[in-house]
Amino acid sequence: MPDNDQATPRTLLAFDFGLRRVGVAVGFPQTGTATPLQTIAWQSYDELWSRIAPLIQEWRPQRLLVGMPNLHSGEKHDLEKPIRRFAAQLEKRFDIATEFVDESYSSRDAEARLREIRRSGRKKKIDKTEIDRLAAALLIEQWMESRPPVSG
């Protein structure tokens, strides 16, 4: 049974799920930081789980976040069922509380941030793998912004 304690977790891992790529980021509520980690390109669920397991071992998160589009609008999204299945498997396989975060605009916002970086001359080209992992970091930022500040 996952630890569903409402205490603020020390470490979060977020997943921006897609049928070909999954963006992954790590976050630390104590410092209010979120860092894009990687984008996992995958073709089978076995491959995906084998790539996620080392991240869980390395970061030892107390909570997992999964982006879900249109969480509050009531509209159904094509990826809703696969995302729900992915989240349920995450929680079951790793025994870590998993929660959805509205990702309706995370990929768009990530792309906008990367365009701004490109305009400033620090980066020449934007690729989709960067968007995926930055979108996962934005999920963490959104999750942290929706909670009271962490003290101590």
N, C-alpha and C positions, 0 to 999 in steps of 0.2 A: 504494500500500500504506500503510495507516495506521501511524503511529508507535505501536508497541505497547511502547515502553520502559516498564519497571516503575518508573522514577523518578516521584516524586510530581508530578503536574501542578500548574501555577500557578493555572490556571483550569478550572473544571468547568461544564458546562451539564447540567441534569437535566430530564427530560421525564416527566411523569405522563400517559401516553397514554390517551385515550379515543376512542370512535368519533365523538363530536361536539365534544369539547374536549380540549386538551392543555395541562396546566399546565407552566410553564417557570420554572426558578430558576437562579441563578448561585451558584457557591461558590468559595471561596478557601482551599485547605488550609493555606497559610502562616499565615493568621490564624484558621483554624477557623470561618469564617463562611459562612452560606448565606442568600441573600436571594431571596424570591419576586419574579419579574419580571412575568409576565403569564400570562393564559390565552388561548390561541388557539382561538376558535370556528371550526370548519371544516366544509365540506361536500364538498370534493374534495381528493384528495392534491395536485393542482397548487396549490390555494390554500394548503394546509398548508406545502408546501415553500417557496412564495413568502414566507410569513410567518416561517419558520425561518431562511432564508438571511441576512436582515439581522442576526439575533441572533448567528449564527456570525461574521459579519463584524465586528460591534461588539465582542464579547467575546473572540474568538479563543481558544476553549477548546482545551486539549490532550487532554481526555477528555470524552466524552459519556456520561451515565448515563441508563438507561431503566428505569423501574419495571416489575417483573414479579411479579404476584401468585403466591403459593404456590410460590415458587422451591425451597424445601427440603422441602415436605410431600409432594411427589410427585403431588399432585392436579393434574388438568388444569383450567384456567380457560378460560372462553369466549373471553377476549381474548388467549389465549396466541399463537395464530397471527398475528393482526393486529399484536400487539406485536413479535413476532419479525421480521415483515416490515418494520415501521416501523424497528426498530433496524438491520436489515441495510441498508436504504435510506439511513439516516442516515450510516452508516459509508462506504458506497459513494459517496454524493453529495458528502460533505464531506471524505473522506479523513482522518477522525479516529477514533482507537480508541474503540469503544463498548462499554460493559459494562452488564450487568443488575444491578439492586439489588432485593432482595426488598421489594415494596411491599404485602405482605399487609395491613398495618394503617395505611399512610400516610394514606389519605383519612380513616379513622376518627380517627386521632390529630390530623390537621389540623383536623377539625371540632371535636374536644374543645378544642384550643387556642383556636380562634376563639370557642367558647362561653365559655371563661374570660375572654377579652378582653371579650366582651359583658357578662358578669356584673360586670366591674370598671367598667363604664359608659363605656368608651372607644369602643364601637361598638354601634350599635343592632341591625343585622340582619346575618345571615350569608348570603352567597350562594355558589352552587356554584362560581363562577369563583374566588373567594377560596380555597375548599377545594382546588381543583385546583393553583393555584400554590404554596400552602403545602405541599401534599403533595409537590410537586417539591423544595421546599427541605428537607423532611424526608428525602427520598431522599439528598440530599447529606450531611446530618448523619449519617445512618446509615452511609454510605460512609466518611466521615471517622472515625467512631467505631470502625470495623472495622479501622483501620490504625494503625500506631505513630505517635506524635506527630511532626510535622514540625519539624526543627531548622533554625535559621538564618534 
